[in-house]
């Protein structure tokens, strides 16, 4: 068996085609979706992600304003900016690029964003709604993973799904997304003992641990769907959490570290922005 490589860029383009019609309808109603991005510091990977998000919004004919702040910006100033953006009716989505400088309380900053503009889906209100199975703004990477599975025709109901990684950005919300679709879910992490004994029972394996090459061939079930979310930069080269060349021959479907989940995460961010703009437009009818 040789795995089918999942083309995240192609699926993202399908999402963009869907969004084009919705954005046109919003513009016809006098609403242009607008995102405000707050970027703090000089981290090169963060800069790259911000540029991808800016380019995607411009490509779709939406508006984007980015606030570049220096590393030692006071947390109070950041929260004051967020407060202004929360009350600006022209702004439909507010995003604070992660990671934040060490002197900032990430949870406090994220929770200061208006939940209705939280297009990253990280505010405790949206996380709580997701946990309850209620309609919510879902974090972009988990939403991307679920859309990928839908696009390749994988019905997750009754499947054994294993998520490696427990972050609030990726691992935990992905696990809840699986639960909400009636999958049987196990959540592991880099400190899980006998990790391979758990992962090799997975019909669907999602790896988001941030540990390059963590998952080897002997840790994967024959015919599993393998979604590699991890990205680690080593000497300027990106590595995934999955040892791709080893695992691909055993999997039925697999993503690569580039062109896989990454493009879809940006696409689902744009989807969340359009969702928020439509919600605002419906409230002001």
C-alpha positions as CSV (number, residue, x, y, z in Angstrom):
1,X,0.0,0.0,0.0
2,X,1.1,3.5,-0.8
3,X,-0.7,6.4,0.8
4,X,-2.7,9.0,-1.2
5,X,-1.1,12.4,-0.4
6,X,-3.7,14.9,0.7
7,X,-3.4,18.1,-1.3
8,X,-4.3,20.8,1.3
9,X,-3.8,23.5,-1.3
10,X,-6.4,22.1,-3.6
11,X,-9.0,21.7,-0.8
12,X,-8.2,25.2,0.4
13,X,-9.0,26.5,-3.1
14,X,-12.3,24.7,-2.9
15,X,-13.0,26.6,0.3
16,X,-12.0,29.9,-1.3
17,X,-14.4,29.3,-4.2
18,X,-17.2,28.8,-1.7
19,X,-16.2,32.0,0.1
20,X,-16.1,34.1,-3.1
21,X,-19.8,33.8,-3.5
22,X,-20.5,34.6,0.1
23,X,-18.2,37.6,0.1
24,X,-19.9,38.9,-3.0
25,X,-23.2,38.7,-1.3
26,X,-21.9,40.5,1.7
27,X,-20.5,43.3,-0.5
28,X,-23.8,43.5,-2.2
29,X,-25.3,44.3,1.2
30,X,-22.7,46.9,1.8
31,X,-20.5,44.8,4.1
32,X,-16.8,44.1,3.3
33,X,-15.3,41.6,5.7
34,X,-12.4,43.1,7.6
35,X,-9.7,41.4,9.8
36,X,-7.4,43.1,12.3
37,X,-4.2,41.3,13.0
38,X,-2.0,42.1,16.0
39,X,1.6,41.0,15.6
40,X,4.1,41.5,18.4
41,X,7.8,41.0,18.1
42,X,10.2,39.8,15.4
43,X,9.8,36.0,15.3
44,X,10.3,35.0,11.6
45,X,7.8,32.1,11.7
46,X,5.1,34.5,13.1
47,X,5.9,37.0,10.4
48,X,5.4,34.3,7.8
49,X,2.1,33.3,9.2
50,X,0.9,36.9,9.3
51,X,1.9,37.4,5.6
52,X,-0.1,34.3,4.6
53,X,-3.2,35.6,6.4
54,X,-2.8,39.1,4.9
55,X,-2.4,37.6,1.4
56,X,-5.4,35.3,1.7
57,X,-7.7,38.1,2.8
58,X,-6.5,40.4,0.0
59,X,-6.9,37.6,-2.5
60,X,-10.5,37.2,-1.5
61,X,-11.2,40.9,-1.8
62,X,-11.5,41.4,1.9
63,X,-9.8,44.1,4.0
64,X,-6.9,43.5,6.4
65,X,-5.1,45.9,8.8
66,X,-2.1,44.7,10.7
67,X,-0.7,46.3,13.8
68,X,3.0,45.5,14.2
69,X,4.1,46.0,17.8
70,X,7.6,45.8,19.3
71,X,8.6,42.9,21.6
72,X,8.5,44.9,24.8
73,X,5.1,46.4,24.2
74,X,3.2,46.5,27.5
75,X,0.3,44.1,27.8
76,X,-2.0,46.9,28.8
77,X,-1.4,48.6,25.5
78,X,-2.2,45.4,23.6
79,X,-5.5,45.0,25.5
80,X,-6.4,48.7,24.9
81,X,-5.9,48.1,21.2
82,X,-8.1,45.0,21.4
83,X,-10.8,47.0,23.2
84,X,-10.8,49.6,20.4
85,X,-11.1,46.9,17.8
86,X,-13.9,45.2,19.7
87,X,-16.0,48.3,19.5
88,X,-15.1,49.1,15.8
89,X,-18.1,48.0,13.8
90,X,-16.0,47.9,10.6
91,X,-13.8,45.1,12.0
92,X,-15.4,41.6,11.9
93,X,-12.4,39.6,13.1
94,X,-9.6,40.2,15.6
95,X,-6.6,38.0,15.6
96,X,-3.5,38.1,17.9
97,X,-0.7,36.2,16.3
98,X,0.9,33.5,18.6
99,X,3.2,33.2,20.4
100,X,3.1,36.2,22.6
101,X,6.2,37.5,24.4
102,X,7.0,35.9,27.7
103,X,5.9,38.9,29.8
104,X,2.3,38.6,28.5
105,X,-0.5,36.5,29.9
106,X,-1.6,34.7,26.7
107,X,-5.0,33.6,28.1
108,X,-5.8,37.0,29.5
109,X,-5.0,38.7,26.1
110,X,-7.0,36.1,24.1
111,X,-10.0,36.3,26.4
112,X,-10.1,40.1,26.0
113,X,-11.2,39.7,22.4
114,X,-14.9,40.0,21.7
115,X,-16.1,36.3,21.3
116,X,-18.1,37.4,18.3
117,X,-14.9,38.6,16.6
118,X,-12.6,35.7,17.9
119,X,-11.9,34.2,14.4
120,X,-9.1,32.0,15.9
121,X,-11.8,30.3,18.1
122,X,-9.6,30.5,21.2
123,X,-11.8,32.6,23.6
124,X,-13.1,30.6,26.5
125,X,-16.7,31.3,25.4
126,X,-16.1,29.7,22.0
127,X,-14.1,26.8,23.5
128,X,-17.0,26.2,26.0
129,X,-19.6,26.2,23.2
130,X,-17.6,23.7,21.3
131,X,-17.3,21.5,24.4
132,X,-21.0,21.6,24.8
133,X,-21.7,20.8,21.2
134,X,-23.2,24.2,20.6
135,X,-22.7,26.3,17.5
136,X,-19.3,28.1,18.0
137,X,-16.4,29.7,16.2
138,X,-14.1,26.6,15.9
139,X,-10.3,27.0,16.1
140,X,-8.9,27.1,12.6
141,X,-6.6,24.1,12.6
142,X,-9.2,21.7,14.2
143,X,-11.7,23.0,11.6
144,X,-9.2,22.4,8.9
145,X,-8.6,18.8,10.0
146,X,-12.3,18.0,10.0
147,X,-12.8,19.7,6.6
148,X,-9.9,17.6,5.2
149,X,-11.4,14.4,6.4
150,X,-14.8,15.4,4.9
151,X,-13.1,16.2,1.6
152,X,-11.4,12.8,1.3
153,X,-14.6,11.1,2.2
154,X,-13.8,9.9,5.7
155,X,-16.8,9.5,8.0
156,X,-15.3,9.8,11.5
157,X,-18.4,8.3,13.3
158,X,-17.5,5.1,15.1
159,X,-13.8,5.4,14.1
160,X,-11.0,5.2,16.5
161,X,-9.2,8.6,16.4
162,X,-6.0,9.3,18.2
163,X,-4.7,12.9,18.7
164,X,-1.1,13.4,19.8
165,X,-0.9,16.8,21.4
166,X,-2.9,18.5,24.1
167,X,-2.5,22.3,23.3
168,X,-5.5,24.6,23.6
169,X,-4.8,25.8,20.1
170,X,-4.9,22.4,18.4
171,X,-5.0,19.1,20.3
172,X,-7.8,19.7,22.8
173,X,-10.3,21.3,20.3
174,X,-9.6,18.6,17.7
175,X,-10.4,16.0,20.3
176,X,-13.7,17.7,21.0
177,X,-14.5,18.0,17.3
178,X,-14.1,14.2,17.0
179,X,-16.3,13.6,20.0
180,X,-19.0,15.8,18.6
181,X,-19.0,13.6,15.6
182,X,-19.3,10.3,17.6
183,X,-15.7,9.1,17.1
184,X,-13.9,7.2,19.9
185,X,-11.1,9.5,20.9
186,X,-7.8,9.1,22.7
187,X,-5.6,12.1,23.5
188,X,-1.9,11.5,23.9
189,X,1.2,13.7,24.2
190,X,4.9,13.6,24.3
191,X,4.9,12.3,27.9
192,X,2.4,9.5,27.2
193,X,4.0,6.1,28.1
194,X,4.0,3.5,25.4
195,X,2.7,6.0,22.9
196,X,3.1,3.6,19.9
197,X,0.8,1.1,21.6
198,X,-2.0,3.7,21.4
199,X,-1.3,5.3,18.1
200,X,-1.1,2.0,16.2
201,X,-4.8,1.3,17.0
202,X,-5.9,4.6,15.4
203,X,-8.1,4.6,12.2
204,X,-7.4,8.3,12.1
205,X,-4.2,9.7,13.6
206,X,-3.7,13.4,14.1
207,X,-0.3,14.5,15.3
208,X,0.1,18.0,16.7
209,X,2.9,17.6,19.3
210,X,5.6,19.8,17.8
211,X,8.2,17.1,17.9
212,X,9.9,16.4,14.7
213,X,9.7,12.8,13.5
214,X,7.9,11.6,16.6
215,X,5.7,9.1,14.8
216,X,7.5,6.2,13.1
217,X,6.1,3.4,10.9
218,X,5.8,0.9,13.7
219,X,3.5,3.3,15.5
220,X,0.9,3.4,12.7
221,X,-1.9,1.0,11.8
222,X,-2.0,-0.4,8.3
223,X,-4.4,1.8,6.3
224,X,-4.7,4.6,8.8
225,X,-5.4,8.2,7.8
226,X,-2.5,10.3,9.1
227,X,-2.8,14.0,9.5
228,X,0.4,15.7,10.4
229,X,-0.1,19.1,12.0
230,X,3.3,19.6,13.5
231,X,5.9,22.0,12.1
232,X,9.4,22.2,13.5
233,X,12.1,24.4,11.9
234,X,15.6,22.9,12.1
235,X,18.4,24.7,10.3
236,X,15.9,26.5,8.2
237,X,14.0,23.4,7.1
238,X,10.5,22.4,8.2
239,X,9.9,18.9,9.6
240,X,6.6,17.4,10.6
241,X,5.8,15.2,13.6
242,X,5.4,12.2,11.3
243,X,8.4,10.5,9.7
244,X,6.8,10.8,6.3
245,X,8.9,8.5,4.2
246,X,8.6,5.7,6.8
247,X,4.8,6.1,7.5
248,X,3.5,6.8,4.0
249,X,3.7,3.2,2.8
250,X,1.5,2.1,5.6
251,X,-1.2,4.8,5.5
252,X,-4.2,5.1,3.2
253,X,-4.1,8.9,3.3
254,X,-1.4,11.2,4.6
255,X,-0.5,14.9,4.7
256,X,3.0,16.4,4.1
257,X,4.5,19.0,6.3
258,X,4.1,21.6,3.5
259,X,1.0,21.8,1.4
260,X,-1.1,19.8,3.9
261,X,-2.8,21.2,6.9
262,X,-1.1,24.7,6.7
263,X,-3.0,26.1,3.7
264,X,-6.2,24.7,5.1
265,X,-5.7,26.4,8.4
266,X,-5.5,29.8,6.7
267,X,-8.5,28.9,4.6
268,X,-10.6,28.1,7.6
269,X,-9.5,31.4,9.3
270,X,-10.9,33.2,6.3
271,X,-14.1,31.0,6.6
272,X,-14.4,32.1,10.2
273,X,-14.0,35.7,9.2
274,X,-16.8,35.5,6.7
275,X,-19.0,33.7,9.2
276,X,-18.5,36.6,11.6
277,X,-19.2,39.2,9.0
278,X,-22.4,37.4,8.0
279,X,-23.5,37.2,11.6
280,X,-22.9,41.0,12.0
281,X,-24.7,41.7,8.8
282,X,-27.7,39.7,9.9
283,X,-27.8,41.5,13.3
284,X,-27.9,44.9,11.6
285,X,-30.7,44.2,9.1
